[in-house]
Amino acid sequence: MIHSGLRYAVFCLSMVPATLHLRAQSAVPPPVNVPLGDALLREVPENYRLEATRLHLTATDAEQQKAVKDTAALRYAPLALVVKQMSSDTEGFEFLLRELDEESSAENRTVILKAGIQPQVRHAKYLELQPKVQAELTHLVAQDSDPNVSVAAAQVLRRLQWGAFSAPLAARAEQARKAGDTTGAARLLGEGDEWMGWDEQVNIPNFLRTAPPVFRVVPEDKAIRVLAFGDFGTGTPEQIQTAAAMREYQKGHPLDFGITLGDNFYPSGAASPDDPQWKTRYEDLYGPMGIKFYATLGNHDYGRADSPAAEVLYSQKSDSWRMPATYYTFTAGPVQFFAIDTIELSDTVMFNKEAAWLDAEIAKSKSPWKVVYGHYQIYSATRGDEQNLIQRVLPILRNRVDVYLCGHDHNLQELNPEGGVHFFVSGAGGAGLYPFNYPSYSHSAFKDRAHGFTILEANNKQLTFRIVGVNGEDLHTSTINK
């Protein structure tokens, strides 16, 4: 239990803290880090409290309040936040390494490994410490008195060793790619991909992470209407209300199919293709629409090791759920859709197999319109710029793709186009709403903190996006012309 709970607690620390369920149009100022307060620090052991004070550690007030609030269910949540903040400081990181030897609590040692060492272990600023880190991790694997700590240390050690392995492999693949040796580059990237599941600590075989050939779901000469939404699988009244609004909308506006933008199940994905959530949080709510949904994965769908595979394999059990692989492409009417796994694209340290696939498939596409969709944002007035995707994905999209559509931020947005790419956020399918932390965000064209969904309508000459509220009315409309 400690590991599943801790994994979720650490995961939550990376999320935008605001989860109010109230619709609000007023913007809030960007979150500001403040010194760690007494309410948080008194929840952690004295030695960590003293070190945090000495290092003048900070975090947002919302992060601190959430960690204190979570103490009732996850008693180590305050320590996880302190350790996370401490690990980004060189002195703090070395303090945590020492504590792995001196800490008597197995639970606290696990917190140090999961919340502190693992996220930072491959950071360039700790390169000189890596031999010391490797020795300490090896010692814990072999000799720690608690098997759970040994397992946690082995996972961090594996991540460290994969980082050392991937760097020369990535460099060699890039060299082959630049030299025009596509076969060699694919071979090198394939080797990296074989190891990726271990690095991400996710139980999913490579054949479920390999895209099938492009397929067609609507005839080429037909105009289409598509439903898009993300961040929905909560089981809350907000999800139920928003799903009901989708069903009602379809009565007057027949839909060809739907796409999901990730975070299909909260808090940590689906346990298996037989998880009861499939009925209560998917089939009962969206099945009555009688259309197929072409899904993508979000970070919550990676919350447990088996979830990504469960969501792919559920395609074999459902009349409506379709996820042939963790990333794939298909055509519908005048549009080619590219469903991508942004979790892998954002978290990996190399130009990986998925990025190479996306680049090649876009180059081959003959469709008048090209729409890429996934979970993480590229631009957003809530979280701001997602630098990993800006560096790794946006160059593949510029002047080649018409639309990038995502979820992750629980609201509704259109962002100003860049390099011919139009950006939309539709993450308001049922999870708690997020504020706009950057009210003067330069990329913003429209934003609304409301539950709702997006409708894409396309013919050969025109692509229209309708952002629809739970009352069925258009909150915003945007049209792109050829």
C-alpha positions as CSV (number, residue, x, y, z in Angstrom):
1,M,0.0,0.0,0.0
2,I,2.8,2.4,0.8
3,H,4.1,2.4,-2.8
4,S,0.8,2.9,-4.6
5,G,-0.2,5.6,-2.2
6,L,3.1,7.3,-2.2
7,R,3.3,7.2,-6.0
8,Y,0.0,9.0,-6.2
9,A,1.0,11.5,-3.5
10,V,4.3,12.4,-5.2
11,F,2.4,12.6,-8.5
12,C,-0.1,15.0,-7.1
13,L,2.6,17.4,-6.1
14,S,3.3,18.1,-9.8
15,M,-0.3,19.0,-10.5
16,V,-1.8,22.5,-10.5
17,P,-3.2,22.7,-7.0
18,A,-6.4,24.5,-7.6
19,T,-9.4,22.2,-8.0
20,L,-12.4,24.4,-7.3
21,H,-15.6,23.3,-8.9
22,L,-17.0,26.8,-9.3
23,R,-17.2,28.6,-12.6
24,A,-15.2,31.8,-12.5
25,Q,-14.3,34.3,-15.1
26,S,-12.0,36.4,-13.0
27,A,-8.3,35.7,-13.5
28,V,-5.9,35.0,-10.6
29,P,-2.3,36.1,-10.4
30,P,0.4,33.6,-11.2
31,P,1.3,31.3,-8.2
32,V,4.2,32.7,-6.2
33,N,6.5,30.6,-4.0
34,V,6.7,31.5,-0.4
35,P,8.8,30.2,2.5
36,L,7.6,26.8,3.9
37,G,5.3,27.6,6.7
38,D,4.9,26.3,10.2
39,A,1.7,24.4,9.4
40,L,3.6,22.3,6.9
41,L,6.9,22.0,8.7
42,R,5.5,20.8,12.0
43,E,4.2,17.8,10.1
44,V,7.7,16.6,9.3
45,P,10.5,15.2,11.5
46,E,12.7,17.7,13.2
47,N,15.9,17.1,11.2
48,Y,14.0,17.7,7.9
49,R,12.4,20.8,9.4
50,L,15.7,22.2,10.4
51,E,17.4,21.5,7.1
52,A,14.4,23.0,5.1
53,T,14.6,26.1,7.2
54,R,18.4,26.4,6.7
55,L,18.0,26.1,3.0
56,H,15.2,28.7,2.9
57,L,13.0,26.3,0.9
58,T,9.8,27.6,-0.7
59,A,6.7,26.3,-2.4
60,T,3.4,27.9,-3.4
61,D,0.9,28.5,-0.6
62,A,-1.6,26.2,-2.4
63,E,0.9,23.4,-2.6
64,Q,1.6,23.7,1.1
65,Q,-2.1,23.8,2.1
66,K,-2.8,20.7,-0.1
67,A,0.0,18.7,1.5
68,V,-1.2,19.6,5.0
69,K,-4.8,18.7,4.0
70,D,-3.7,15.4,2.6
71,T,-2.1,14.3,5.8
72,A,-5.2,12.6,7.0
73,A,-5.2,10.1,4.1
74,L,-1.4,10.2,3.2
75,R,0.5,11.0,6.4
76,Y,3.7,11.4,4.5
77,A,2.3,14.1,2.0
78,P,4.0,17.0,3.9
79,L,7.4,15.2,4.0
80,A,7.0,14.4,0.3
81,L,6.6,18.1,-0.5
82,V,9.6,19.1,1.6
83,V,11.8,16.3,0.1
84,K,10.7,17.3,-3.4
85,Q,11.7,20.9,-2.8
86,M,14.9,20.0,-1.0
87,S,16.1,17.7,-3.8
88,S,16.3,20.6,-6.3
89,D,19.0,22.2,-4.1
90,T,22.5,20.7,-4.3
91,E,23.0,20.8,-0.5
92,G,19.5,19.5,0.0
93,F,20.1,16.6,-2.4
94,E,23.3,15.6,-0.5
95,F,21.4,15.8,2.8
96,L,18.8,13.4,1.4
97,L,21.6,11.0,0.4
98,R,22.9,11.0,3.9
99,E,19.5,10.5,5.4
100,L,19.1,7.3,3.4
101,D,21.8,5.8,5.7
102,E,20.6,7.5,8.9
103,E,16.8,7.5,8.6
104,S,15.3,4.8,10.8
105,S,11.8,4.9,9.2
106,A,11.4,2.7,6.1
107,E,8.5,4.8,5.1
108,N,10.6,8.0,5.2
109,R,13.4,6.3,3.3
110,T,10.9,5.4,0.6
111,V,9.7,9.0,0.5
112,I,13.2,10.2,0.0
113,L,13.7,7.8,-2.9
114,K,10.4,8.4,-4.6
115,A,9.9,12.2,-4.0
116,G,13.5,13.3,-3.9
117,I,16.2,11.1,-5.5
118,Q,14.2,9.6,-8.4
119,P,13.0,12.9,-10.0
120,Q,16.5,14.4,-9.9
121,V,18.8,11.5,-10.4
122,R,19.5,12.2,-14.0
123,H,19.8,16.0,-13.7
124,A,22.9,17.4,-15.2
125,K,23.8,19.4,-12.1
126,Y,24.2,16.1,-10.1
127,L,26.4,14.4,-12.7
128,E,29.4,14.4,-10.3
129,L,27.3,12.8,-7.6
130,Q,26.1,10.0,-9.7
131,P,28.8,7.5,-8.7
132,K,27.9,8.2,-5.0
133,V,24.2,7.9,-5.8
134,Q,24.7,4.6,-7.6
135,A,26.7,3.2,-4.7
136,E,24.1,4.2,-2.2
137,L,21.3,2.7,-4.3
138,T,23.1,-0.5,-4.8
139,H,23.7,-0.8,-1.1
140,L,20.0,-0.2,-0.4
141,V,18.9,-2.8,-2.9
142,A,21.2,-5.4,-1.4
143,Q,21.0,-4.7,2.3
144,D,18.1,-2.5,3.4
145,S,16.1,-4.1,6.2
146,D,12.8,-3.3,4.4
147,P,12.1,-5.1,1.1
148,N,9.9,-2.2,0.0
149,V,12.8,0.2,0.3
150,S,15.0,-2.2,-1.7
151,V,12.4,-2.2,-4.5
152,A,12.1,1.6,-4.5
153,A,15.9,1.9,-4.6
154,A,16.1,-0.7,-7.5
155,Q,13.6,1.4,-9.5
156,V,15.7,4.6,-9.0
157,L,18.9,2.7,-9.8
158,R,17.3,1.4,-13.0
159,R,16.3,5.0,-14.0
160,L,19.9,6.2,-13.3
161,Q,21.4,3.4,-15.4
162,W,18.9,3.9,-18.2
163,G,19.9,7.6,-18.4
164,A,23.5,6.6,-18.7
165,F,22.6,4.1,-21.4
166,S,20.3,6.4,-23.4
167,A,22.6,9.4,-23.8
168,P,25.1,7.8,-26.2
169,L,22.3,5.8,-28.0
170,A,20.3,9.0,-28.5
171,A,23.4,10.8,-29.9
172,R,24.2,7.9,-32.3
173,A,20.5,7.9,-33.5
174,E,20.6,11.6,-34.1
175,Q,23.9,11.2,-36.0
176,A,22.4,8.5,-38.2
177,R,19.3,10.6,-38.8
178,K,21.2,13.7,-39.9
179,A,23.3,11.5,-42.2
180,G,20.2,10.3,-44.0
181,D,20.5,6.7,-42.6
182,T,16.9,6.2,-41.8
183,T,17.3,2.4,-41.4
184,G,20.1,2.8,-38.9
185,A,18.3,5.6,-37.0
186,A,15.2,3.4,-36.8
187,R,17.3,0.5,-35.5
188,L,18.9,2.7,-32.8
189,L,15.6,4.2,-31.8
190,G,14.0,0.8,-31.6
191,E,16.6,-0.4,-29.2
192,G,15.8,2.6,-27.0
193,D,12.2,1.9,-27.3
194,E,12.7,-1.6,-26.0
195,W,14.1,-0.2,-22.8
196,M,11.6,2.6,-22.4
197,G,9.0,0.6,-20.5
198,W,11.5,-0.2,-17.9
199,D,12.6,3.4,-17.6
200,E,9.0,4.6,-17.2
201,Q,8.2,1.7,-14.8
202,V,5.1,0.9,-16.8
203,N,3.9,-2.6,-17.6
204,I,3.1,-2.3,-21.3
205,P,4.6,-4.6,-24.0
206,N,6.1,-2.9,-27.1
207,F,3.5,-4.3,-29.5
208,L,0.9,-2.2,-27.7
209,R,3.2,0.9,-28.1
210,T,3.6,0.3,-31.8
211,A,1.2,2.2,-34.1
212,P,-0.7,0.2,-36.7
213,P,-0.8,1.4,-40.3
214,V,-3.1,4.4,-40.9
215,F,-6.8,3.5,-41.1
216,R,-10.0,5.2,-42.2
217,V,-13.1,5.7,-40.1
218,V,-15.2,8.0,-42.3
219,P,-15.3,8.1,-46.1
220,E,-13.0,10.6,-47.7
221,D,-15.7,12.6,-49.4
222,K,-17.8,13.2,-46.3
223,A,-17.8,16.2,-44.0
224,I,-17.4,15.3,-40.4
225,R,-18.5,16.4,-36.9
226,V,-16.3,15.2,-34.0
227,L,-16.6,15.4,-30.2
228,A,-13.4,16.1,-28.3
229,F,-12.9,16.3,-24.5
230,G,-10.4,15.3,-21.8
231,D,-9.9,15.0,-18.0
232,F,-13.2,13.4,-17.4
233,G,-13.1,10.0,-15.6
234,T,-13.9,11.2,-12.1
235,G,-17.4,9.7,-11.4
236,T,-18.4,13.1,-10.0
237,P,-21.6,15.0,-10.6
238,E,-19.6,17.3,-12.9
239,Q,-18.6,14.4,-15.2
240,I,-22.2,13.1,-15.2
241,Q,-23.6,16.6,-16.0
242,T,-21.1,17.2,-18.8
243,A,-21.7,13.8,-20.3
244,A,-25.4,14.4,-20.3
245,A,-24.8,17.7,-22.1
246,M,-22.9,15.8,-24.8
247,R,-25.7,13.3,-25.3
248,E,-28.2,16.1,-25.5
249,Y,-26.0,18.0,-28.0
250,Q,-25.8,15.0,-30.2
251,K,-29.6,14.9,-30.6
252,G,-29.6,18.1,-32.7
253,H,-26.0,17.7,-34.1
254,P,-25.3,14.1,-35.1
255,L,-21.7,13.1,-34.4
256,D,-19.4,10.9,-36.5
257,F,-17.2,9.9,-33.6
258,G,-15.4,11.2,-30.5
259,I,-11.8,11.6,-29.4
260,T,-10.5,11.7,-25.8
261,L,-7.6,13.9,-24.7
262,G,-6.4,11.8,-21.8
263,D,-7.0,11.5,-18.0
264,N,-9.7,9.0,-18.9
265,F,-9.8,7.6,-15.3
266,Y,-8.9,9.3,-12.0
267,P,-7.0,9.1,-9.9
268,S,-4.7,6.4,-11.4
269,G,-6.1,4.9,-14.6
270,A,-7.8,1.6,-15.0
271,A,-6.6,-1.5,-13.1
272,S,-7.5,-3.9,-16.0
273,P,-9.8,-4.3,-19.0
274,D,-12.4,-5.6,-16.4
275,D,-12.1,-2.7,-14.0
276,P,-15.6,-1.6,-12.8
277,Q,-14.8,1.9,-13.8
278,W,-15.3,1.0,-17.5
279,K,-19.0,0.7,-16.8
280,T,-19.7,3.5,-14.4
281,R,-17.3,6.2,-15.7
282,Y,-17.3,5.3,-19.4
283,E,-20.0,3.0,-20.9
284,D,-22.9,4.2,-18.9
285,L,-22.2,7.9,-19.7
286,Y,-20.9,7.8,-23.3
287,G,-22.0,4.4,-24.7
288,P,-25.6,5.7,-25.2
289,M,-24.3,8.1,-27.9
290,G,-23.7,5.1,-30.2
291,I,-20.4,6.4,-31.6
292,K,-16.8,5.3,-31.3
293,F,-14.2,7.1,-29.2
294,Y,-10.6,7.2,-30.3
295,A,-8.7,7.7,-27.1
296,T,-5.3,8.9,-25.9
297,L,-3.5,8.6,-22.5
298,G,-3.1,11.2,-19.9
299,N,-0.7,11.4,-16.9
300,H,-3.4,10.0,-14.6
301,D,-3.8,7.0,-16.9
302,Y,-0.1,6.3,-16.1
303,G,-0.9,6.4,-12.4
304,R,-0.7,2.6,-12.0
305,A,1.7,0.3,-13.9
306,D,-1.0,-1.8,-15.7
307,S,-3.3,1.1,-16.7
308,P,-1.9,1.9,-20.2
309,A,-2.1,-1.7,-21.3
310,A,-5.6,-2.0,-19.8
311,E,-6.8,1.0,-21.8
312,V,-5.4,-0.4,-25.1
313,L,-6.7,-3.9,-24.5
314,Y,-10.2,-2.7,-23.6
315,S,-10.6,-1.9,-27.3
316,Q,-11.2,-5.7,-27.8
317,K,-14.1,-5.7,-25.3
318,S,-16.0,-2.5,-26.1
319,D,-18.2,-1.6,-29.1
320,S,-17.2,2.1,-28.7
321,W,-13.7,2.4,-27.1
322,R,-10.8,2.5,-29.6
323,M,-7.2,2.7,-28.7
324,P,-5.2,0.4,-31.1
325,A,-1.9,1.5,-29.5
326,T,-0.6,4.2,-27.2
327,Y,-0.2,6.4,-30.3
328,Y,-1.7,5.9,-33.8
329,T,-3.2,7.8,-36.8
330,F,-6.4,7.6,-38.8
331,T,-8.3,9.5,-41.5
332,A,-11.9,10.7,-41.3
333,G,-13.4,12.7,-44.2
334,P,-10.9,15.4,-45.1
335,V,-8.9,15.1,-41.9
336,Q,-6.0,13.0,-40.8
337,F,-5.9,12.6,-37.0
338,F,-2.7,11.8,-35.1
339,A,-3.3,10.5,-31.6
340,I,-0.1,10.9,-29.6
341,D,1.1,9.8,-26.2
342,T,2.4,13.1,-24.8
343,I,3.5,11.5,-21.6
344,E,6.2,9.5,-23.3
345,L,7.1,12.4,-25.6
346,S,7.5,14.8,-22.7
347,D,9.2,12.5,-20.2
348,T,11.8,10.7,-22.3
349,V,15.3,12.0,-22.7
350,M,15.8,11.3,-26.4
351,F,14.3,11.8,-29.8
352,N,12.3,8.6,-29.5
353,K,10.5,6.2,-31.7
354,E,7.2,8.0,-31.3
355,A,8.6,11.3,-32.4
356,A,10.2,9.7,-35.4
357,W,6.9,8.0,-36.2
358,L,4.9,11.3,-36.0
359,D,7.4,13.1,-38.2
360,A,7.2,10.4,-40.8
361,E,3.4,10.0,-40.8
362,I,2.8,13.8,-41.1
363,A,5.2,13.8,-44.1
364,K,3.2,11.0,-45.8
365,S,-0.3,12.5,-45.2
366,K,-2.3,13.6,-48.2
367,S,-5.3,14.8,-46.2
368,P,-6.4,18.5,-46.6
369,W,-6.4,18.9,-42.8
370,K,-4.1,17.5,-40.2
371,V,-5.1,17.4,-36.5
372,V,-2.7,16.2,-33.8
373,Y,-4.2,15.5,-30.4
374,G,-2.9,14.3,-27.0
375,H,-2.9,15.2,-23.3
376,Y,-0.2,17.7,-22.4
377,Q,-0.5,21.3,-23.4
378,I,2.0,23.1,-25.6
379,Y,0.7,26.5,-24.6
380,S,-1.9,27.2,-21.8
381,A,-2.9,30.2,-19.7
382,T,-3.0,27.8,-16.7
383,R,0.4,26.0,-16.7
384,G,2.0,28.1,-19.3
385,D,4.5,26.8,-21.8
386,E,5.4,23.1,-21.8
387,Q,9.0,23.3,-22.7
388,N,9.6,19.6,-23.5
389,L,6.9,19.6,-26.1
390,I,7.9,23.0,-27.4
391,Q,11.4,21.5,-28.0
392,R,10.5,18.0,-29.2
393,V,7.1,18.2,-30.8
394,L,6.3,21.7,-32.0
395,P,9.2,21.7,-34.6
396,I,7.5,18.6,-36.1
397,L,4.1,20.4,-36.3
398,R,5.1,23.9,-37.5
399,N,3.9,24.7,-41.0
400,R,2.8,21.0,-41.5
401,V,-0.2,20.6,-39.1
402,D,-3.3,22.7,-38.8
403,V,-4.4,22.0,-35.2
404,Y,-3.0,20.8,-31.9
405,L,-5.7,19.8,-29.5
406,C,-5.1,18.8,-25.8
407,G,-6.5,18.5,-22.3
408,H,-4.5,18.4,-19.0
409,D,-5.6,21.9,-17.9
410,H,-9.2,21.6,-16.6
411,N,-10.8,24.5,-18.6
412,L,-11.5,25.6,-22.1
413,Q,-9.1,27.6,-24.2
414,E,-8.0,28.7,-27.7
415,L,-4.4,29.9,-28.1
416,N,-3.1,32.1,-30.8
417,P,-1.7,30.2,-33.8
418,E,2.0,29.8,-34.4
419,G,3.7,28.4,-37.5
420,G,0.3,27.6,-39.0
421,V,-0.7,25.5,-36.0
422,H,-3.9,26.4,-34.1
423,F,-4.0,25.4,-30.4
424,F,-7.0,24.3,-28.3
425,V,-7.4,23.1,-24.7
426,S,-10.5,21.1,-23.9
427,G,-9.8,19.6,-20.5
428,A,-13.1,20.3,-18.9
429,G,-14.9,16.9,-19.2
430,G,-15.6,16.5,-15.5
431,A,-12.6,16.9,-13.3
432,G,-12.3,19.9,-11.0
433,L,-11.8,23.2,-12.8
434,Y,-8.4,25.0,-12.9
435,P,-7.9,28.8,-12.8
436,F,-5.9,30.8,-15.3
437,N,-2.7,31.4,-13.5
438,Y,-1.4,33.7,-16.4
439,P,-4.1,36.3,-16.9
440,S,-2.0,38.2,-19.4
441,Y,-0.7,35.2,-21.2
442,S,0.4,36.4,-24.7
443,H,-0.8,33.2,-26.5
444,S,-4.5,33.5,-25.2
445,A,-7.3,34.0,-27.7
446,F,-10.1,32.7,-25.6
447,K,-10.5,31.1,-22.2
448,D,-13.3,30.0,-19.9
449,R,-13.2,28.3,-16.6
450,A,-16.2,26.1,-17.2
451,H,-17.1,22.5,-17.8
452,G,-17.8,21.7,-21.4
453,F,-16.5,20.1,-24.6
454,T,-15.2,20.9,-28.1
455,I,-16.9,20.1,-31.4
456,L,-14.8,19.9,-34.6
457,E,-16.5,20.3,-37.9
458,A,-14.6,19.8,-41.2
459,N,-15.1,19.9,-44.9
460,N,-12.5,20.3,-47.6
461,K,-12.4,24.1,-47.3
462,Q,-13.2,24.9,-43.7
463,L,-12.4,23.6,-40.2
464,T,-14.6,25.0,-37.4
465,F,-14.1,24.5,-33.6
466,R,-17.1,25.1,-31.3
467,I,-16.4,25.2,-27.6
468,V,-19.7,24.2,-26.0
469,G,-20.8,24.6,-22.4
470,V,-23.0,22.3,-20.3
471,N,-26.1,24.2,-21.4
472,G,-25.4,23.3,-25.0
473,E,-24.6,26.8,-26.1
474,D,-21.5,27.8,-28.0
475,L,-19.1,29.6,-25.7
476,H,-16.7,30.3,-28.5
477,T,-16.3,29.5,-32.2
478,S,-13.2,29.6,-34.3
479,T,-13.0,28.8,-38.1
480,I,-9.9,28.1,-40.2
481,N,-10.2,28.4,-44.0
482,K,-8.1,26.8,-46.7
